[in-house]
């Protein structure tokens, strides 16, 4: 009877261990692919895992004083890689976690060294695409990790503190010697930070500190002889006889977590800064095309040009940009977070957050994309603004609106690339489902005048009027100021009088 009770108690204890092990798997790994591992030991404050044959694509060492800034820089390199910027032009699935290996500096104001890595999906490991500036690394044979988990957003101050706590929890255990030996063998790699969540997931965030080492003795110290296997969401438990002596406990097979891969892009959350790779339906999370956005109004006295792209509805019809009704729920939260980063002066953080979101379940709206581009222009980071337009609207298939084009035109004009701005204007006229706005002509005429091409600015004014756009006082003022600078007062007054006839308020 006592033996039966003891067997039952052990079975219950084993089942409890299985439930704890199942809960320990980062939720992200239920939806996107993560490297498989076995839990070989766990105690208060740490877990020992065995990883087998994992492959990673990694950046070159990044020298920076900030962990957050270095991780962001490395993540963007790797995100471009999985988006197709590799030798095979191949798009690769997003995985988790994003690893950042930390080699601390000797002083608080010295740059540390960081290497950022993405896990290579199993289907790409036979022939991973090479890329300039990146390298593919394989963990040959088993690799062990002492792991400490913590939540929240990772800040520079957190990293060293969490690593110290992990180190302290290992002291006095049979794993401390192996970790210390690995540290002596490779002093440049002190510890690794693993991040599993996208930047706009505010709850349930999972981060880990890893201390990696090779070849461990795991035969002793596990006191319940149960083997657990987790495949998808089914769990099997088997326990050995409870008759084992407590002086000679039976060795326990490790807890193995075989982590599933995502089967649908809507199930794939972002990785840490960003994010799962498959792109969603570009029309929005509902899959329905958004309502048409009205063309910015001109003056009431001006005749409205006939709509272009008139034709039958259907697959050939031009897709339309988001309307403000798209700014709800998680997409509004994302937009607000990006705006907060912009107002805080962290333009790189805003850019990273918005870029990472394009392949998540919470894609940025055109308004969020425009906000980041406009902030770059205001900061005179014109090339960054141009690159963001290409990323959001050319490569990520978000539909631009007139503000998107106007921001691009302004970036080119302020950078002295007026001909490039004119090409953007031609693109609007040729393929956009809306007409240029008054702001389009304001930027272009000012760009022409600044470049000493006032004749081109005057021709553009005539084109604007001939297309039925209303007279705009700012466009006229650009030309009037240009002719005054040239000391051509007659032409300046001619334009002023023309404006007075066309516009009652100027």
C-alpha positions as CSV (number, residue, x, y, z in Angstrom):
1,X,0.0,0.0,0.0
2,X,2.8,2.4,0.9
3,X,4.6,1.5,-2.3
4,X,1.4,2.3,-4.3
5,X,1.1,5.6,-2.6
6,X,4.7,6.4,-3.2
7,X,4.4,5.5,-6.9
8,X,1.3,7.7,-7.2
9,X,3.1,10.6,-5.5
10,X,6.0,10.3,-7.9
11,X,3.7,10.1,-10.9
12,X,1.9,13.3,-9.7
13,X,5.3,15.0,-9.2
14,X,6.4,14.0,-12.7
15,X,3.3,15.3,-14.2
16,X,3.8,18.6,-12.4
17,X,7.3,18.8,-13.8
18,X,6.0,18.2,-17.3
19,X,3.5,21.1,-16.9
20,X,6.2,23.4,-15.6
21,X,8.4,22.4,-18.6
22,X,5.6,23.1,-21.0
23,X,4.9,26.5,-19.6
24,X,8.6,27.3,-19.8
25,X,8.6,27.3,-23.6
26,X,8.5,31.0,-24.8
27,X,5.0,31.6,-26.3
28,X,6.6,33.0,-29.4
29,X,8.0,29.6,-30.2
30,X,4.4,28.3,-30.5
31,X,4.0,30.4,-33.6
32,X,7.4,30.8,-35.3
33,X,10.3,28.5,-35.6
34,X,12.8,28.3,-32.7
35,X,15.8,26.0,-32.2
36,X,14.9,22.8,-30.4
37,X,16.4,22.2,-27.0
38,X,16.4,19.8,-24.1
39,X,16.1,20.8,-20.5
40,X,18.7,18.8,-18.5
41,X,18.4,20.6,-15.2
42,X,16.6,23.4,-13.5
43,X,16.9,25.1,-10.1
44,X,15.9,28.4,-8.5
45,X,17.1,31.1,-10.9
46,X,18.4,29.1,-13.8
47,X,17.8,26.4,-16.3
48,X,20.3,24.2,-18.1
49,X,19.5,23.4,-21.8
50,X,21.1,21.3,-24.4
51,X,20.9,22.6,-28.0
52,X,21.9,20.3,-30.9
53,X,23.1,21.3,-34.3
54,X,21.7,24.8,-34.4
55,X,22.6,27.2,-37.3
56,X,22.7,31.0,-37.0
57,X,23.4,33.9,-39.4
58,X,25.4,36.5,-37.6
59,X,26.7,40.1,-38.1
60,X,30.3,41.1,-37.8
61,X,31.2,42.5,-34.3
62,X,29.5,45.8,-33.7
63,X,31.4,48.2,-31.5
64,X,29.0,50.4,-29.4
65,X,28.6,51.8,-25.9
66,X,24.9,50.8,-25.9
67,X,23.5,47.2,-26.0
68,X,20.2,48.5,-27.3
69,X,21.7,50.5,-30.1
70,X,24.0,47.7,-31.2
71,X,21.2,45.2,-31.2
72,X,19.0,47.5,-33.3
73,X,21.9,48.0,-35.8
74,X,22.5,44.3,-36.1
75,X,18.8,43.5,-36.3
76,X,18.3,45.8,-39.3
77,X,21.2,44.1,-41.2
78,X,19.7,40.7,-40.5
79,X,16.2,41.9,-41.3
80,X,17.3,43.0,-44.7
81,X,19.0,39.7,-45.2
82,X,15.8,37.7,-44.6
83,X,13.8,40.1,-46.7
84,X,15.9,39.1,-49.7
85,X,19.1,41.1,-49.5
86,X,21.3,38.1,-49.9
87,X,23.2,36.3,-52.7
88,X,20.1,34.2,-53.7
89,X,17.6,37.1,-53.4
90,X,15.7,34.7,-51.3
91,X,13.1,35.6,-48.7
92,X,13.5,33.7,-45.4
93,X,11.1,33.0,-42.6
94,X,11.5,35.0,-39.4
95,X,12.6,33.0,-36.4
96,X,13.2,33.5,-32.7
97,X,15.0,34.3,-30.6
98,X,17.2,37.2,-31.7
99,X,20.6,36.7,-30.0
100,X,23.0,39.4,-29.0
101,X,26.4,38.1,-27.8
102,X,28.0,40.5,-25.4
103,X,31.7,41.1,-25.0
104,X,31.9,43.8,-22.3
105,X,34.4,46.6,-22.4
106,X,36.9,47.4,-19.7
107,X,35.2,50.7,-18.7
108,X,31.8,52.3,-18.5
109,X,32.6,54.8,-21.3
110,X,34.3,52.3,-23.6
111,X,32.6,50.6,-26.5
112,X,31.7,46.9,-26.0
113,X,31.5,44.4,-28.8
114,X,28.2,42.8,-29.9
115,X,27.3,40.1,-32.4
116,X,23.6,39.8,-33.4
117,X,22.3,36.5,-34.8
118,X,19.1,35.1,-36.3
119,X,18.3,31.4,-36.2
120,X,18.3,29.8,-39.7
121,X,15.1,27.9,-40.4
122,X,15.5,24.2,-40.8
123,X,14.4,24.3,-44.4
124,X,17.2,26.8,-45.3
125,X,20.0,25.1,-43.3
126,X,21.1,22.8,-46.2
127,X,22.1,25.8,-48.3
128,X,21.8,29.1,-46.4
129,X,22.1,32.2,-48.7
130,X,25.4,34.0,-48.2
131,X,25.5,37.8,-47.8
132,X,28.1,40.5,-47.6
133,X,29.0,41.4,-44.1
134,X,27.2,38.4,-42.5
135,X,28.4,34.9,-41.7
136,X,26.7,31.6,-41.1
137,X,27.7,29.6,-38.0
138,X,26.7,26.1,-37.0
139,X,26.8,24.7,-33.5
140,X,28.4,21.4,-34.3
141,X,27.3,18.8,-31.8
142,X,25.5,19.6,-28.5
143,X,25.9,23.1,-27.0
144,X,24.8,23.8,-23.5
145,X,23.3,27.0,-22.1
146,X,22.7,28.2,-18.6
147,X,19.6,30.3,-18.9
148,X,17.9,33.0,-16.8
149,X,14.6,34.4,-17.9
150,X,13.3,38.0,-17.3
151,X,10.5,40.1,-18.7
152,X,9.9,43.7,-19.9
153,X,11.7,45.7,-22.5
154,X,15.5,45.2,-22.3
155,X,17.4,48.3,-21.4
156,X,21.2,48.8,-21.3
157,X,21.1,48.7,-17.5
158,X,19.3,45.4,-17.4
159,X,21.8,43.3,-19.3
160,X,24.7,43.3,-16.9
161,X,22.4,43.0,-13.8
162,X,20.6,39.9,-15.2
163,X,23.9,38.3,-16.2
164,X,25.2,38.8,-12.7
165,X,22.1,37.2,-11.2
166,X,22.5,34.2,-13.4
167,X,26.2,33.9,-12.5
168,X,25.3,34.1,-8.8
169,X,22.6,31.5,-9.1
170,X,25.1,29.0,-10.7
171,X,27.7,29.3,-7.9
172,X,27.9,26.2,-5.8
173,X,26.2,24.0,-8.4
174,X,27.8,21.4,-10.6
175,X,27.4,23.7,-13.6
176,X,29.5,26.5,-12.3
177,X,32.8,24.9,-13.3
178,X,31.7,24.2,-16.9
179,X,30.5,27.8,-17.3
180,X,33.7,29.2,-15.8
181,X,35.8,26.9,-18.0
182,X,34.0,28.1,-21.1
183,X,34.5,31.7,-20.1
184,X,38.3,31.1,-19.7
185,X,38.4,29.4,-23.1
186,X,36.6,32.3,-24.8
187,X,36.9,35.4,-22.7
188,X,35.6,37.6,-25.5
189,X,32.1,36.1,-25.3
190,X,30.9,36.7,-21.7
191,X,27.1,36.0,-22.2
192,X,24.3,36.2,-24.7
193,X,20.9,38.0,-24.6
194,X,18.0,36.2,-26.3
195,X,14.8,38.2,-27.1
196,X,11.6,36.7,-28.3
197,X,9.0,39.5,-28.7
198,X,8.3,42.3,-31.1
199,X,8.8,45.9,-29.8
200,X,5.1,46.6,-29.6
201,X,4.1,43.6,-27.4
202,X,3.7,45.2,-24.0
203,X,2.7,42.1,-22.0
204,X,4.1,38.7,-21.6
205,X,7.5,39.7,-22.9
206,X,10.2,37.0,-22.7
207,X,13.9,37.7,-22.6
208,X,16.8,35.4,-21.5
209,X,20.4,35.6,-20.5
210,X,22.5,32.7,-21.8
211,X,25.9,31.5,-20.7
212,X,27.0,29.0,-23.3
213,X,29.4,26.1,-22.7
214,X,30.4,22.7,-24.2
215,X,30.4,19.2,-22.9
216,X,28.6,18.9,-19.6
217,X,28.3,16.0,-17.2
218,X,24.5,15.7,-16.7
219,X,24.3,12.1,-15.4
220,X,23.8,13.1,-11.8
221,X,21.6,15.4,-9.8
222,X,18.2,14.8,-11.5
223,X,16.0,13.1,-8.9
224,X,12.9,12.1,-10.8
225,X,13.3,9.5,-13.5
226,X,10.7,10.8,-15.9
227,X,11.0,11.4,-19.6
228,X,8.9,14.1,-21.1
229,X,8.3,14.8,-24.7
230,X,6.6,17.9,-26.1
231,X,5.6,17.7,-29.7
232,X,3.2,20.5,-30.8
233,X,0.8,20.6,-27.8
234,X,0.7,17.0,-26.8
235,X,2.6,15.8,-23.8
236,X,3.5,12.2,-22.8
237,X,4.7,11.2,-19.4
238,X,6.5,8.0,-18.4
239,X,8.0,7.4,-15.0
240,X,10.3,4.7,-13.8
241,X,9.5,2.5,-10.8
242,X,9.4,4.4,-7.5
243,X,11.6,1.7,-5.9
244,X,14.8,3.6,-6.7
245,X,16.9,4.4,-3.7
246,X,17.1,8.0,-2.8
247,X,20.8,7.5,-2.3
248,X,21.2,6.4,-5.9
249,X,18.6,8.2,-8.0
250,X,18.0,7.0,-11.4
251,X,19.4,9.3,-14.1
252,X,16.6,11.2,-15.9
253,X,16.3,11.6,-19.6
254,X,16.1,15.3,-20.5
255,X,13.0,17.2,-21.1
256,X,12.9,17.9,-24.9
257,X,11.0,20.7,-26.5
258,X,10.3,20.2,-30.2
259,X,9.1,23.6,-31.2
260,X,6.6,23.9,-34.1
261,X,7.0,26.4,-36.9
262,X,4.3,28.8,-38.0
263,X,2.0,27.6,-40.6
264,X,0.3,30.9,-41.5
265,X,1.6,34.4,-41.7
266,X,-1.1,35.7,-39.4
267,X,0.1,33.4,-36.7
268,X,3.6,34.6,-36.8
269,X,4.4,37.4,-34.3
270,X,7.3,39.7,-34.6
271,X,10.7,39.0,-33.3
272,X,12.2,41.2,-30.8
273,X,12.5,44.4,-32.6
274,X,10.9,43.1,-35.1
275,X,9.8,40.8,-36.7
276,X,8.0,37.3,-38.6
277,X,8.8,37.4,-42.1
278,X,5.8,36.5,-44.2
279,X,4.0,39.6,-45.3
280,X,0.3,39.9,-44.6
281,X,-2.6,40.9,-46.9
282,X,-1.5,44.5,-47.8
283,X,-5.1,45.7,-47.6
284,X,-5.2,45.4,-43.8
285,X,-5.9,42.8,-41.2
286,X,-9.5,42.2,-42.3
287,X,-8.5,41.3,-45.9
288,X,-11.0,43.8,-47.3
289,X,-9.9,46.8,-49.3
290,X,-10.1,50.0,-47.4
291,X,-12.6,52.7,-48.4
292,X,-11.2,55.2,-51.0
293,X,-9.4,58.2,-49.6
294,X,-10.6,61.5,-50.9
295,X,-8.3,63.6,-53.0
296,X,-7.2,66.6,-51.0
297,X,-9.7,69.4,-51.9
298,X,-8.7,72.4,-54.0
299,X,-10.4,75.7,-54.0
300,X,-14.1,75.6,-54.7
301,X,-13.9,77.9,-57.6
302,X,-11.6,75.6,-59.5
303,X,-13.0,72.9,-61.7
304,X,-12.3,69.4,-60.3
305,X,-10.3,67.3,-62.7
306,X,-12.0,64.1,-63.9
307,X,-10.9,61.1,-61.9
308,X,-8.2,59.0,-63.4
309,X,-8.2,55.2,-63.1
310,X,-11.9,55.2,-63.9
311,X,-12.9,51.8,-65.0
312,X,-14.5,48.6,-63.9
313,X,-14.0,47.4,-60.3
314,X,-12.0,44.2,-60.0
315,X,-8.4,42.9,-59.7
316,X,-7.1,45.4,-62.3
317,X,-8.3,48.4,-60.3
318,X,-5.7,50.4,-58.5
319,X,-5.4,49.6,-54.8
320,X,-6.1,52.5,-52.5
321,X,-4.2,53.8,-49.4
322,X,-5.4,53.4,-45.9
323,X,-8.0,55.7,-44.5
324,X,-8.0,57.0,-41.0
325,X,-10.5,54.2,-40.1
326,X,-7.5,51.8,-40.2
327,X,-6.0,53.6,-37.1
328,X,-7.7,51.5,-34.5
329,X,-6.8,48.8,-32.0
330,X,-3.2,47.4,-32.2
331,X,-2.4,49.5,-35.3
332,X,-3.2,52.7,-33.4
333,X,-1.1,51.5,-30.5
334,X,1.8,50.9,-32.9
335,X,1.3,54.4,-34.4
336,X,1.3,56.0,-31.0
337,X,4.4,54.2,-29.9
338,X,6.2,55.3,-33.1
339,X,5.0,58.9,-32.5
340,X,6.3,58.8,-28.9
341,X,9.7,57.7,-30.1
342,X,9.7,60.5,-32.7
343,X,8.7,63.1,-30.1
344,X,11.5,61.7,-27.8
345,X,14.0,62.3,-30.6
346,X,14.7,58.6,-31.1
347,X,14.2,58.5,-34.9
348,X,16.2,55.3,-35.3
349,X,14.0,53.6,-32.7
350,X,10.9,54.9,-34.5
351,X,12.2,53.6,-37.8
352,X,13.2,50.2,-36.4
353,X,9.8,49.7,-34.7
354,X,7.8,50.7,-37.9
355,X,10.1,48.6,-40.2
356,X,9.9,45.6,-38.0
357,X,6.1,45.8,-37.9
358,X,5.6,45.4,-41.7
359,X,5.8,41.6,-41.5
360,X,3.8,41.1,-38.3
361,X,0.2,40.7,-37.5
362,X,0.1,44.5,-36.7
363,X,1.3,46.1,-40.0
364,X,1.8,49.8,-39.9
365,X,-0.6,52.0,-41.7
366,X,0.4,54.6,-44.3
367,X,0.1,57.2,-41.6
368,X,2.7,55.5,-39.4
369,X,5.0,55.1,-42.3
370,X,4.6,58.7,-43.3
371,X,5.3,59.9,-39.8
372,X,8.7,58.3,-39.7
373,X,9.6,59.6,-43.2
374,X,8.5,63.1,-42.4
375,X,10.5,63.0,-39.1
376,X,13.6,62.1,-41.1
377,X,13.1,65.0,-43.5
378,X,12.7,67.4,-40.6
379,X,16.0,66.1,-39.2
380,X,17.6,66.7,-42.6
381,X,18.2,62.9,-42.9
382,X,17.0,63.0,-46.5
383,X,18.6,59.8,-47.7
384,X,17.0,57.9,-44.8
385,X,13.6,59.3,-45.8
386,X,14.1,58.1,-49.4
387,X,15.2,54.7,-48.2
388,X,12.1,54.4,-45.9
389,X,9.8,55.3,-48.8
390,X,11.4,52.5,-50.8
391,X,11.1,50.1,-47.9
392,X,7.5,50.8,-46.9
393,X,5.9,51.5,-50.3
394,X,8.1,49.6,-52.8
395,X,9.3,46.6,-51.0
396,X,6.7,46.1,-48.2
397,X,3.7,46.8,-50.4
398,X,2.0,49.4,-48.2
399,X,0.0,51.7,-50.5
400,X,1.3,55.3,-50.4
401,X,-1.0,58.3,-50.3
402,X,-0.3,61.8,-51.5
403,X,1.4,62.7,-48.3
404,X,3.9,59.8,-48.8
405,X,4.8,61.2,-52.3
406,X,5.0,64.8,-51.1
407,X,7.4,63.8,-48.3
408,X,9.6,62.0,-50.8
409,X,9.5,65.0,-53.1
410,X,10.5,67.3,-50.3
411,X,13.4,65.0,-49.3
412,X,14.7,65.2,-52.9
413,X,14.3,68.9,-53.2
414,X,15.9,69.8,-49.9
415,X,18.8,67.5,-50.9
416,X,19.2,69.3,-54.2
417,X,17.9,66.4,-56.3
418,X,15.2,68.3,-58.1
419,X,15.1,66.0,-61.1
420,X,14.5,63.1,-58.8
421,X,11.6,65.0,-57.3
422,X,10.2,65.7,-60.8
423,X,10.3,61.9,-61.5
424,X,8.2,61.3,-58.4
425,X,5.7,63.9,-59.7
426,X,5.6,62.0,-63.0
427,X,5.0,58.8,-61.1
428,X,2.0,60.3,-59.3
429,X,0.5,61.5,-62.6
430,X,1.1,58.1,-64.3
431,X,0.1,55.6,-61.7
432,X,-1.3,57.0,-58.5
433,X,-5.1,56.8,-57.8
434,X,-5.1,60.5,-56.9
435,X,-3.9,63.8,-58.3
436,X,-1.0,65.9,-57.1
437,X,-2.0,68.3,-54.3
438,X,-1.2,71.9,-53.7
439,X,1.7,70.8,-51.4
440,X,3.2,68.8,-54.3
441,X,3.5,72.0,-56.4
442,X,4.7,74.0,-53.4
443,X,7.7,71.7,-52.8
444,X,8.5,71.4,-56.5
445,X,8.4,75.1,-57.3
446,X,10.5,75.9,-54.3
447,X,13.0,73.3,-55.3
448,X,13.2,74.7,-58.8
449,X,13.7,78.2,-57.6
450,X,16.4,77.1,-55.1
451,X,18.2,75.3,-57.9
452,X,18.1,78.5,-60.1
453,X,15.5,77.0,-62.5
454,X,12.8,79.5,-62.2
455,X,11.7,78.9,-65.8
456,X,10.9,75.3,-64.9
457,X,9.0,76.6,-61.8
458,X,6.9,78.9,-64.0
459,X,6.1,76.0,-66.4
460,X,5.0,73.9,-63.5
461,X,2.7,76.6,-62.3
462,X,1.1,76.8,-65.7
463,X,0.7,73.0,-65.8
464,X,-1.0,73.1,-62.3
465,X,-3.5,75.7,-63.5
466,X,-4.2,74.0,-66.8
467,X,-5.0,70.7,-65.0
468,X,-7.7,72.5,-63.1
469,X,-6.0,72.9,-59.8
470,X,-6.8,75.9,-57.8
471,X,-4.5,78.9,-57.5
472,X,-2.3,78.4,-54.4
473,X,-0.7,81.5,-52.8
474,X,2.3,79.6,-51.6
475,X,3.2,78.4,-55.1
476,X,2.8,82.0,-56.4
477,X,4.9,83.3,-53.5
478,X,7.7,80.9,-54.3
479,X,7.9,82.3,-57.9
480,X,7.4,85.9,-56.8
481,X,10.3,85.6,-54.4
482,X,12.4,83.9,-57.0
483,X,11.8,86.8,-59.5
484,X,12.5,89.4,-56.8
485,X,15.9,87.7,-56.1
486,X,16.6,88.0,-59.8
487,X,15.6,91.7,-59.7
488,X,12.8,91.0,-62.2
489,X,10.1,93.1,-60.6
490,X,8.0,93.3,-63.6
491,X,7.5,89.5,-63.6
492,X,7.0,89.5,-59.9
493,X,4.2,92.0,-60.1
494,X,2.7,90.2,-63.1
495,X,2.4,87.0,-61.0
496,X,1.1,89.0,-58.0
497,X,-1.7,90.4,-60.2
498,X,-2.5,87.0,-61.6
499,X,-2.8,85.6,-58.1
500,X,-5.1,88.5,-57.1
501,X,-7.4,87.7,-59.9
502,X,-7.6,84.0,-59.1
503,X,-7.6,84.0,-55.3
504,X,-9.4,86.3,-52.9
505,X,-7.2,85.4,-50.0
506,X,-3.5,85.3,-50.5
